Amino acid sequence: MKVKMFGLFSLFVSVLVLCSCVPVTLETVPDGAEIYDDNGVFVGAAPQDIAIFTSSKDFVLKRENYADTPVTVDSMAARTVQFKMKYEPIMVTSEPSGAKISCDSLSYGKTPNKIMPKNTDRIFTFKADGYYDKEVVIGADSPHPLHVVMQKLPILAITSAGADIFENGAKIGTGAISVEIDKTRTFEFRKAGFFSETRTVSAVPPYQLNVDLKAFPMITVDSVPPAAKIFRDGTQTGTAPMQFTVDKEITVELRADRYYPQTVTLTPASTAKTVVTLNPMPYATVNAVLADAQVFVDGKSLGTAPVEILTEKAVTVEIRKDGFISKTATVPAGGKSISVTLEPEPKIKEPAVEPVTAPAAPAGSDSGDLARIPAEEDGAMVEAAGGMSKGMLWGIIGGATALLAIIIAAAAKKKK
């Protein structure tokens, strides 16, 4: 009887052990993972109490953005078991594709690419040409896959025929270019023969900039009299008429022979043609009625009349000619010509001389012999070939005296 009772007790214990269940609490990090048994049947969401009827049981933990995690729960384990789930890499794509990905100065390649999230959120920067940079927070709760849409930068179309385009002093193109306009930008346009222009453009529509530069004005300088020489900075640049490209104020000087020089200032606002009238110098002509008369100023000969002289003020001239009385004249200021008439010098009249007749030679004498005539006065003796009277001698002396007097008088008059 005892043996029979012991057998029944052992059988009871065995059945109790085989039929007993062990309660286990299954937790996940993070919470909320879905629990599926090995048959794929949903058991519940962690944390979840699970009855273990055998020594162990297999489960699969699933949670959005996390990798599926297979686990085994043992009946001999602690009543609470915890499983830490692993992040699933996030497939990141972008529009446009190929954007560069960076975080904390580290490169993560280009889209499309997988990024492993971490416990804490991180800020990733996406960069693509022609698009604004975009920052995206990526963490455990980010969507899978993650698609990043970037905003396209506005493109500014710039046109300026043949002009060089500069920004911050650096040339960025010529003529027609397209540039990003994500912020306010300032451009300078330069072209030979044209005024430069500066334009500032903001990042607002319309994204079009047309610049027509204004050409430097061409100004023609002409002169009266024609063909005056034109000088700039002391150097001759040509003769009138002459064209100048005037982008700023310039000064030129015009010169012509027998005219006073004159300067003129040109500016971009000057008329298209500037005529400069030069003032003539006041030249006067000094003429003499007689040919070959010499003209003198301050004792210096200016040549044979007619002679031109500059009369900015009154000038005194002297006219001379042999055989004529010299004359001085004043040429008035202002270029008024004069004509001078010279008077001939007075002629000296020679005294009349009585003819002298030699006396006849005595008979029997040679007419070629010298006759000796005794002087009647002062005992003087006069000899003459063939003989000379006393009256004849005095006539010669008187004539010589008269001629000398005339010469002295003429000299005195000329001196006056």
Secondary structure, DSSP 8 states (H G I E B T S, - for coil): -HHHHHHHHHHHHHHHHHH--EEEEEEEESTT-EEEETTS-EEEESSEEEEE-SSEEEEEEE-TTB--EEEEEETTS-SEEEEE--B--EEEEEESTT-EEEETTEEEEESSEEE---SS-EEEEEE-TTB--EEEEE-TTS-SSEEEE--B--EEEEEEEEEEEEETTEEEEEEEEEEE-SS-EEEEEE-TTB--EEEEE-SSS--EEE----B--EEEEEEESTT-EEEETTEEEEESSEEEE-SS-EEEEEE-TTB--EEEEE-TTS-SEEEEE--B--EEEEEESSTT-EEEETTEEEEESSEEEE-SS-EEEEEE-TTEE-EEEEE-TTT--EEE--EE------------------TTS-TTSEEEEE-SSTT-EEEEET---HHHHHHHHHHHHHHHHHHHHHHHHHH-
